Amino acid sequence: MLDGLRVIEVADERAEYVGLVLSGLGAEVVKLEPPDGAPTRRIGPFLEDRQGPERSLHFWTYNRGKRSVMMDLDAASGVADLRRLLGSADILLDGSGGAVASALGIESERIAALFPGLVVARMTPFGDEGPWKDHKASDLVHLALGGVMMNCGYDSEPSDTYDLPPIAPQLWHAYHIAGEQLVVGIIAALIHRLHTGDGQDLSVAIHDAVSKNTELDVMSWVMRRVPLFRQTCRHAVENPTRVPTIGHTKDGRWYIATGVSVRDQTNLVPFLAGYGMQADLELPAEGADSRARNVPGSGAGDESKAHMVEVIQRFIRSYRYENMPWRQAQDAGLLWAPLRKPHENVVDAHWQARGTFAEIEHPEHDRHFHYPVSRWLSTATSWKAGRRAPLLGEDTGAVMAALTPRAAPTQRARPRAAGAPVVSPHGKPFPLQGVRIFDFSWFLASAGGTRFAAALGADVIKVEWKENPDTRLAAMSPVGGRAAREAATAPLKGVADSDMGGQFNNKNAGKSGMSLNIRHPKGLEIARRLVAQSDVVAEGFSPGVLKRLGLGYDVMRSLRPDIIYVQQSGMGGVGTYGRFRTIGPVAAAFAGTSEMSGLPEPAMPVGWGYSYLDWIGAYSFATAIMGALFHRDRTGEGQWIDSSQCESGIFLGGVPVLDWSANGRIWSRIGNRSPYKAAAPHGAYRCMGQDRWIAIAAFDEAEWRTLARVAGRGDWLDDARFATLSARLANQDALDAAVTAWTQGQEAYACMAALQQAGVPAGVCQTAEDRCDRDPQLAALSWLTEVTGSKIGRWPVTEMPMKLAATPPYSGGIIDRGAPCYGEDNQRILGELLGYSAQEVAALAEEGVI
């Protein structure tokens, strides 16, 4: 997709993932390293557990496919070489914390102006402005401040008090979140440049990106002032349940068996009955509604549903891990899956068939190792595995000798459909104006992806049908509307109107809404006519659904030869798993991410307190759409992309997969401790108040000594157990107890302020209430945007975290509206695009077509 582009990367662990993705999409990524090498060369694990700059498996994972140029930016010659490199480049990936700007003698935001046509993509911890802009952070601190940790952890005690801290998901989760969103912004800037010749500055603040990545908590607070409570390996919810949806086998492994809706129960009872293990479960009552769809984790729980899960757990306990009939359960329509460890996917025939992994040669070790290298399959473009990560400075001579200035940008893109230009409320153009997306997405994993396109200016027509509606029922508008919410001092009751869901509003803002029955011949014909007028068809059904209905890729291509068809399912259409049923938690179980997080065995995996792979899947879906549009604008070629939500999660597990491949080591859970980059203390520590915690990370002796000084605990520095980093790592239980003894007498925000002022990375484990009502940095970043829905009214939704200087996104899109009511735009779409009269539209409604 990005073939022929050059990226100059100046980054550490915060932004190297972005360069990895850009390289996988085909760009040439030139990594600039100081004479002593990138700091990530010193992050473990290491080949054969022997440290060295050429033995870091972390560095290998995140720098696969890149070229290394050694450059001293403190020397005049190095700065001159930097200028020459930037003059040859299309993109500067700047995660240097201002070092590039300092070397050039200008402000970071002005680099793009210095090199016309250059896209400057910057990743910062907290943004360029705001009271926290200079705070120190880490992956753990970002996950705390961004709310992820307060959604993830173990069940409370029966008294509803938490005896364990929130648990940070592993691994480098904050940097993956921010990196995925920066990639989308980069491709948007490239599309704009293709049409105008103009580069621009764009940035993503990690804190901003992470704070928007949780699923239910923000909109539940915004709409009804409802807090959520974390639970073991399942969604954080308003009303906690007591029974996890994972069950252990007799040999101590785990399976997820989620879904207790009417539809699930209809499939579950006969399945268990086939094994004589249905116990007292019965089929749903006649006439029970199987159509309503809740966002996973948002439905009400009760004892009958808890009992259903316990009966399932009996069934799981009767099997060993390798013999549990989960595939038969999938065939019966149940959302069951094993909790795999990351390396177990490498040998799975399904992922082998899809080319998800590759064996990369390391000639200096005379070995090859396994890496995850792909997130989707396509008819026109492919992921590039690339060579192994570069040796330090390996490509300096070759790159610098071949430098030529980048040719002046030219308008190579075909003009878009003519139309009056639309500017956003920012007074600037949208990068995707003129693009139309016929959108069959649903749930967050696909609908969240087209939300990015809508915010970037695409005309997104969201299609639903009442027999199989999208997940509209979550974070509902309160009884009494916005006025009631503004006066509320306690949680409010929500309405039952499916057109007034806050979560649906958040993930579908800026889209038009159409109800269309494509099973009806007239509905199929309408769909065919709209495909012919669209640039992209986006779809999130099980593989093969549209094809069986007469709208497969061959049909689409006959209607519009350059159509882009981006399909996302849980496991992907190609491969052995076919129509396996997945939602975010099931995909996470398959991908290995659920098993990775939690306290060490024999504790249960804690998994994720939200559908993590729904968001990661959405980012991947958006990247596929954007990259395909960029490719078509350059070549005129459309394509069919078969994207997998689970595969997007597997792609993130490169380090544990490589550690298994290189060292034979299987990932073991570690709670909140730092797995590979040495730090102690590194955890979440109890503070004053109910369920209040602070994340603290000390990576070096200076941070440790400063922490001891702020705490007024000089005795820590005299304790032999804590005298060095290696000693502290060997005595982390005692260290955590000592730190907790201090923090539990501290107010969380005051403690954070004192530590940050002294230079220690620290952050409160924030709730949605904290982020919405207390966080001054998010307010400074304008992280929420108000949009008006026709029925739900005016409410805040999250804004895109990509700050594009020339083409900023806007969550209300080109229609400047919240999410559509069901079928809200039928008349306008059918009339304006297809020429139907009002009488004809009414007749279509009578016939059950719309």
N, C-alpha and C positions, 0 to 999 in steps of 0.2 A: 504493500500500500504506500509506503513512504520511500520507495526505491529512488535513489539519486539524490537524496537530501543528506546534508552534512550537519551533524550536531556536535558542538563543543561542550563537553561536560566538565564542570568544576563542582564536585559534589562529594559528600560523605554519605553515611548510611541513611540520611534523611531523604536524599533525592536520587541515589544511585538506581533505585527501582524504576524511576521514570526513564532513565537511559536504557535500562534493560528492555523495557517495553518498546521504546522507539527503535532499538536495534532489532528486536523481534519482528517489528513491522516493516523492516527493510532499510532503515536509515543507517548511514555510516556514523558511528558514535566515536568521537575522539576524546578520550579521557585525559585531562591534564593532571599530572601528578607532580608534587614537589620532589626535590632530590631524595628525600628519605621515604618517599612513597606515600600513597593515600593512607589516611588513618585507618581505613577499613581493612587494610592488610594485616592489622594487628588484632582483629576481632576473630575469635574462635568460632567453631571448632577448627582444629588443624589436622592436616593429613598425618595419620599415625600419631596424633597428639604431640607432634613436635612443632613448636612455634617457629615461624619464619615468614617473611613478607611474601614468599611464593608458595606458602602452604596453607593459607587461610581459606577454608571452605566457604566462609561467608563472602569473602572477596570474589572467589570463583563464581559463586551463585549469581551475584548481582552485577558482575562485570563480564559475563559471558558475551561474546560477540563484539566486544569493544576493542579499540586500539589505544595504546598507552603512549603518551608523549610527556617526557619529563621536562618541566619548566619551572624556573625559579622566578616567581612574580615579585620578589623583593629586589631583583636585579634589573637594571635598565634593559639589558639584552632580552630578558624574559618578557618584559612588558612589550617590547617591540615585536617579539615573536607572537605574543598574545594578539596584538592588533592585526598582524598578518593573518593569523588563524581566523579571527572573527570576520575579517574581510572576505574570507573564502567560505563562510558558513551560512547556513540557513537558519539555524536555531542555536542559541546559547542556553544551555541548561545550567542555571546558576543556583547552586545550593551552598554557596561559599560563605554566607553570612556577611556579605559586604566586601569580601576580599577582592573580588574582581573589580568592583567599582573603585575601591581604594587604589588598586594598582593603576587604573586608568585615570584617576584623579577627578572623578565625577560622581554624582549620586547614582544609585542603582537604577532609579526610574528613567535615567537619561541615556542609558547605554544604547537602547534601540535607536535613538535619534542620531547617535554617533555613527551608526552603521546602517544606512538606509536599506530597507528591505529585510533586516534581521528581525527574527522573532526572539525576544528575550523572555524566557520562562524562568521565573524565580520562585523558589520555595523558601518560606521563612517560618520560624516557629510561631510567631504571634502577629505577623503583619508589619506594615511600615509605620503605622500610627497607633495610638492608644496607650493607656497607662501601663499595660503589660508588655509593650513591644520589645523591651530589653530583658525580659525574664529568661532565665535558663530553663531548659526543658530536656526531656528524654522521651522515649517511647512510652514508658510507664506514666510519666507526669502528664503527657498529652491525653492518654487514655483516662486518667483520673479527671482532669479538668474538662474534658470533652464529654463526660457523662457515660462513656462506655462501661467503666468499671462498676458504676452503681446500677447497671443493668445486668451485671454478670457476677454470679457467686452462688453459694450454697443456700439451701432453705434456712429459714429462721427456726428458732426454737418454738415449741408450742405457745410460748408467751408472746410470740411475734417479735422477739428481740433477736438480733443477729450475734451469734457467738463467734463468727468467723468474718474476716474482712472481705470486701468485694475482691474478686479475682480478675486480674487483667488477662484478656485473651493473648495467646501467643500466635504469632511471632512477628515483631516489627509491624504490628497491626496499624498503628497510627500513620506510619510512613507509607504503607500500602494504600490506605484510604486517601491520603492527600496526593499521593503519586498518581493514582488512577484518575482523580479529578483534574490534576494538572495536565495529564495526557489529553483528555477531552478538550481542555482549553487550548492546548498547543495546536491540535488539528483544526479547531475552529479558526485560530489565527492564520494557519496555513491556507485554509480555504479563502479567507478574506484577502490574503496576500495574492492568491492566485487570480482573483478577480480585480484587484486594484493596484497591485504592485507594492503595497504598503506593508511593512512590518509593524510590530507594536510591542509594547511591554505588557506582560501579564504575570500575575503572581497568585499563589495560593498560600494562605496561612494555615499551617497544620491544625492549629486550635480551632479555626473556623470550620475546616473540612471535617474534623473528627466530631465536633459538636452536632453536626447535621446528620451523622451517619447512623445514629441509633434509630429505632423503628417507631415504637409507639409512644415513648415517653413525652416527647416534645409536644406533639399535637394533643395528647391527653391532658397535659397541663394547660396548654394554650386554650383549648376548647372548654374544659370542664373543671379545671383546677384539681385534677386527679393525680396523685403520686402513684408510681408503680413500685412494685417490690420484686426483688430478684429471687430467682428460684433455681434449683439444681438442674442444669442441662435442659432448660426450657425457657420460654419467653418470660421476661419480667411482666407482671400483670397487676391490675388494680386490686383484685381479690385473690390472694395466694391460695393455691391448692396444696395438698399435702403429699401427692403421689407423683414422683417423677415419671416422665414418659419414656425413660430408658429402663431396661431390665437386664439383669446379669445372667449369663449362662452358668451352667454348673462348673465350668472351668474358669470362671472369673472374667470373661469378656462381656461386652455390652452390645445391646441392640436398641435402636429406637423404634417405637411403635406409636406413632402420633396419629391424631385425628380421631375424634369421638363425636363427629356430627351425625345427623340422621343418615346421611349418605354412607358414612364410614360404618355405622352400626349395621346397616343393611348388608354390607359385605362381610363384616366381622363375624357375626353369629353363625352363618352357615360354614364359614371357613373353620372356626374352632370346633363346630359340631362334627366336622369331618374327622377330627382327631379325638372326639369324645371329650373335649375340654371346654365346652361352652359354659359350664357351670349353670348358673341361674339366669344367664343373659337371654334376653328375648329380642325378637325383631321389633323395630319401631312400630308404634301404633299406626293403624291404617289412616292415611291422610296426612301423616306428618310431613312437614315441608322440608324437602331435600334440596331446595334451590338456593336459599339464602346463603351467602358466603361471608364468613368473618375472616379478617386478617388473623393468621395464626397467632394465638395468645390473647386475642381480644374477646373471645367468647366467654360467657359465664361458665363457671365450674360449679359442680354440685357433687353430692355423695354418690349419686348413681354413676356419674362419669368417672369419679375416682375409683369406684368399685370395678368398672369396666377395665380401667387400666391395670388394676391389681390382678384381675383374671388373666389379662394378657401376660403380665409378668410371671404368673404361674407357668404359663405355656413356655415362655422363654427359658425359665429355670430348668425345664425338663430336658433341655438339649445342651450339648457342647457347642462351642462357637462355630465350628466348621460344619456341623450337621443341622443347624437351625434352618427350618424351611422358609426362609425369608423370600426366596424367589417365588415360591408357591403363593405366599401371602401377597406379593406384588401382583401376581397373575390374577388373584382374587380381587384386586382393586384396593389394596391396603397400603398405607404409607409406612412401610416397614423397611429397615435397612440396618446393616451392621455398622457399628462405630469402628471404622478402620483406623489403623495407624498409617501415617503418611506413606511409608515405603511399600505398603501392601498394594497400592494401586499400580506400582511399576510392573508387576507381573500379571495384572489383570488383562485378559484377552480383549476386553472392550476398549481400554485405553491404548493398548498396543495397536488395535485396528485403526484407531483415530490418530495415531502418531503423536499422542500427548507427551510422550517421553522420547528422548534420544540419548544415544551413547556418544559422548563427546571424547575425542582423543586428547590425551595429555602426553605428547611424545617424550617430554623430558622425564616422565615417570614410567614410560613404556606401558601405560595402562589407559583404559577408557573408563568413564564414570557416567552414571545416569543423571539426567537433568530433566525437569519438566520444561517443555519448550513451546507449547502451543495451547491456544484457548478456543480455537474454532477451525473448521474446515471451510474451504471456499472453492468455487468453480474457477476463479480468476486470479486470486492472490493467495499467498501462503505465508505462514510464520517462518522466519529464518532462524534456525538453531545457532548458526555461527560457530566460530572456533572457540576453544577454551579461553578463559580470561587471560589478558595479556600479562607477560612478564613486565616488570617495572621498566618503563622507557623503551620497550621493545620496538616501538614503531616510530620513535622520534625522527630518525634519519629519513625514513621513507616518506612520512607525512610532510615534514618541513621541506624536503627537496622538491616535492611535487605541488607545492602551493601555487594556486592561481586565484586571482580575485574572482569572487562570485559574479557571474554576469548580471547586469542590471535586470531587475525583475521586469517581466513582460506579462501582459494579459493573455495567458495561454488558455484560460478556461473559456468554454462556450458560454455565451450570455444566457442568463436565466430568463424565464418567462417574463415578458414585459408587465409592468404594473407600477402603480404609484409607490414611490419609496416610503417605507415606514420607519420612523425613528422611535426608539424606546423612550420611556420617561426620563432616561439619562440624557436625551437629546442627541443620541448617536445611533448609527445604523446597526442592524442585526447582521451577523455574518451568514446566516442561513436563509435570509429572506429570498423568496422565490422557490424554495424547496417545499414540496408537499409530501407528507408521510401518511399513507393509509395504514392505520394503526390498529392491529388486532391484539395488542399487548394486554396483559392483565397481571394481577398480583404485582408486587414491587419489582421483581427481578427483570421484567420486561417493561412494564409501565413506567418504572423509574428511569429507564434508559431513554424513552421517548420524551420524558419530561425535560431532560437536558436539551434535546433538539428543539422542543417548543420554546424553552427559555432563550435559545440562541437564534430564534426567529423563524423556525420552520412552521409551516401550516400543517398542524397535526390533527387528523380526523380520527378520533377514537371511536371504534366500533364495538357495540355491545348488543347482546340479545337477551331478552328477559328470561328465557329458559336457562341461561348459563351466564348470569351477570358477573361482573368483576367484584372484587372485595370492597364493597362500599361501607360495610358496617364496622367501623372502628373510630374511636375518638369522636363520638357524635357531638353535634352542636347541642348546647345546653337548652333545656326548656327556659324560655325567656330571652334567648339570643344573647347578643353581645352585651346588652345592658346588664343582664343578670350576671354574666361572667365578670364584668368590671366591678360589680358590687360584691362579688362572692368572697367569703372568708373561709369556705369549706367546699368540699367537692359537690358538684351539681349533678342532677339527674339529666341524662341525655335524651334527645328525641329518638324516635324509631324510624324516621323518614330516611330512606336510603339515599336521597339526594342531598343529605345534610351531614355527611360524614367528614370529619376533619382530616382523617388520614387519607381518604380518597382525594380530598381537596388539595392536600399537600403534594401528592404524587402525580396529579393530573391537571394541575393549574396550567393555564395557557393553551389547553387543547379544546377543539370543538368536539361535540358529542353527537353520535349518530347511532340509532338503533336499526339494525338490519338483520333480517333472517335470510342468510345465504343458503339455507336448505330449501327455500322456496325458489322456484325457477326465476321469478321476477327479481327476487333479492340477489340471486347469483348474477343476473344480468346487470343489475345496478353495480354490484361489486366489480364486475369486469370493466364496466365503463369508467369507474373511478380509478381502477388500476392503470388504465390507459392514460389517465391524467396525473398520475403520481410519479414521484421520483423513487420512493422507497415504499415497500410493503414490509411492515414490522409485525412480527407474530410471536406469541408466547404460548401456543397450545402444545399438546403432545405431538410428537413427530407424525406427520402424515395426515393430520386432520384436514387442512385446507386442500390437500391433493385429493383426498377421498370425496370432498365436496365439489370438486371440479375447478379448483383454483390453485393447482400446482405451479411450479416454476416454469414448466414448459408452456403452460397456458398464459401465465403472466408475460413471459418473454414474447409470445406471439402477439400480445396486446401492446406491449411496449418493449422493443428489443433491448434497450439499455436499462431496464428496470433493475433495481437493487432489492433483493429479497433477503431480509435478515430474520432468521428464525432462531429462537432460543427455547430450549427445553432443558429439563434437569440434567439429562445424561447425553444429549445430542442424538440426532437421528441416525447417523452412521455408527455401526458397532453392534455389539451383541445384546445390549440392554433394551434397545427399541423403545417401547412405550412405558418404561418404568415410571411409576408415579413419584414425583418429588415435589416438595416445597422447600423453603430455605433450610429448616433444621434437618431434613432428610438429606439434602445435598451436602450439608456440612458434615453429616455422619459419614457419607460415602467418601468425601474429599480428605478426611483425616483431621479436619480442624477441630471437631468436637472433642475427640480423644486427646488432643494436645493440651487442652487447658484444664487446670485444676490442681489440687494438691497431689503429692506423690501417691502411688498405689500403696496400700489397698483402698485409698479414698476413691470415691466415684469421680469420673470425669465431670467437670462443671460446665463444659461446653460454652455456649454463648447465650446471653439473655435476650437475644433478638435474632432475626433472620439475617445474620451476617452475610451469607452468600446471596441473599436477595439484593443487598446493596452492591456487593462486589459483582454479581451477575449483571446488575443494572449498569454499572460503570463499563463493564466489558461490552454489553449490548450497545451502549452509546458510542464507545470507541469503534465498534464494528460499523455502525451506521455512518459515523463521521469519516472514518478512514475510507469506506467504500465510496462516499460522495467525493472525497478528495481525489481518489483514483479515477473515478469516472469523469470528473471535471478535467483531468489531465489527459485521459486516453479515450473517452467516449464509451468505455466498456462498463457494463453492469456486471452483477454477479449474484450468486446465491451463497449465503453464508449460513452454515450449520453450527450454531453456537451452543455451548453447554455451560449451564450455571455451575455444575459441579467441577467442570474442567477449569473454570476461572478460579475456583478455590484451590485446586491441585497446584496451579501455577505458582501460588504463593508459598508452597511448602518446599521450596528448592533446597534449603539448608538441611533439614532433617533427612530428605531423600538422599542428598549427596553424602551426608555423614554416614548413612547406612551403606551406600554404595562404596564409599572409600574406606570406611573404618569398621563396617559391620555393626554399627551401633544403632539400636532402635530407640526412638524418641521416648523419653520418660518425663512425666509431668513434674513441674517445679514450683507451682503456686505463683507467687509474685516475684520470685527471684530472677535475676538476669541470667538467661541461659548461656550466653556466649560472650557478651561484652562485660568484663569483670566489673562488679560494683557491689559494695557492701557498706552501709545498709542499702537495701533495695526492696521496698515493699510498701504496703499500706498499713498505717498505724492509727490506732483508735485515738480520737480526740474527745473533748468534752461534748456532751449532748447526745441525743438519741441517734444512733447509727451515723456518726460523723467520723470521717477518716481523712488522713492526709497521706499522699504518696511522697516518698523521699527517696532520692537516688544520689549516692556519693561514689563517683567513679575514680577519684584520685585522693591523694593524701591531703591536698589543700582543702577539698570539699569536706573531707572527714573532720579535719581539725576545726574548720569553720563551724560545722554542725555542732561539735562538742562545745565550742565557745558560746554559740547562741543558746545552747541548752544549759549553759552554766555547769557543765559536767566535766571539769578538768580531770576527774578520776578516770574517765574513759580513756584519756590519752596515756594514763599511767598503767592501764590494764594490759598485760602481755597478750591477752587473747585478741586485743584490738590494735596492736602496735603497728601492724602493716596490713596492706590490702589482702595479702595471702592469708594472714592470720585471721582477719575478719571473715574471709570467705570460709575458713575452716571452722568458725565458731558463730555461724549465722543465727542459730537458735538463741544463744545467749545474747548476741547483739540485738536481735529483734526485741527480746524481752527488755533489754536496757532502754532502747529507744521508746518502746511503748510506755514504760514507766514514766518517761518524761512527757510524751505527747498527750497521754490521757488526761493530763492536767492543763492542756492548752486549748484555747478556742481555735478552731481550724483555720480560719482566715487570718487571724493575727499571727498564728504560727507560720503560715505560708508567707506572709508579708515579711516577717523577720528573717526567715531563711533566704527568701529571694533577694532581699536587700543586701544580705551578706554574701550572696553568690552561690547558694546551694540550690540545685534543682529540686523543687517541691511544688505540689499542687493539691488543692482540696479535691477529694472525690466528689464531684458535683452531681447533683440531681438535675432533672429538667427545671425544677423551680429555681435552682441556683443559676442555671444558664440563662433562663428567661428573665428573671427578676433581679439578679444580683451581679452578674458578670459584666464588669465595665468594658472589658476588651471586646466581647462579642457585640455589645452595643456600639462600640466605636467602629466595628467592622460592618455594621448594618447587616447582621446575619439573618434577620427576618425582614420580609417585605409584605406589605398589606395588599391583598387582592380581593376583588368583589365577585362573589358568585351570585348567580341570578336568584337563587333561593336561599342559600346558606347565609348570604350577606357578606359583609367585609370582615376578613380575618387575616391574621398573620400566617404566612407560610415561610419555609426556609428559602433563602435566596441561594443561587449558585455561588460556591466559594471562589470561583475563578474570577479574578479582577482583571478584565481585559481593558486596556486603556482606550482603544479605538472602537471596540465593538462589545461593550459590556452586556452580559446576559441580564434578563429580567424575567422573573418567574411568571408574570402575567402574560408573557409572549406577545405576539403581534396583535392578538385580539384583546389584550389588556383585561383579562378576566380570570376568575378562579376556575376550578374544575367544572365540567358541564353537568347539568342535570341529565338524567337518562333520556337520550334522544332529543336533546334540547335544540340541536341545530339541523334537524331533518329538513325542515322547509327551506332554510337558506342553502344548504349543501345541494339538495336535489334541484332547487330552483336555479341557483346561480351557476352551478357546474354542469348540470345535466338538462336544464331547460324544462323541468316539470312545472306544471301550473299548480296552484293551491288546491284545485279540485282533484287533480291527479294524485297529489300527495295524500290527500284525505282518503282517496280510494285505496291507495297502497296500505294505509293504516287499517282500513276495514278488512282488507284481504289477509292481514297478518304478515305483510312483507316488511313493514317498519313498525 
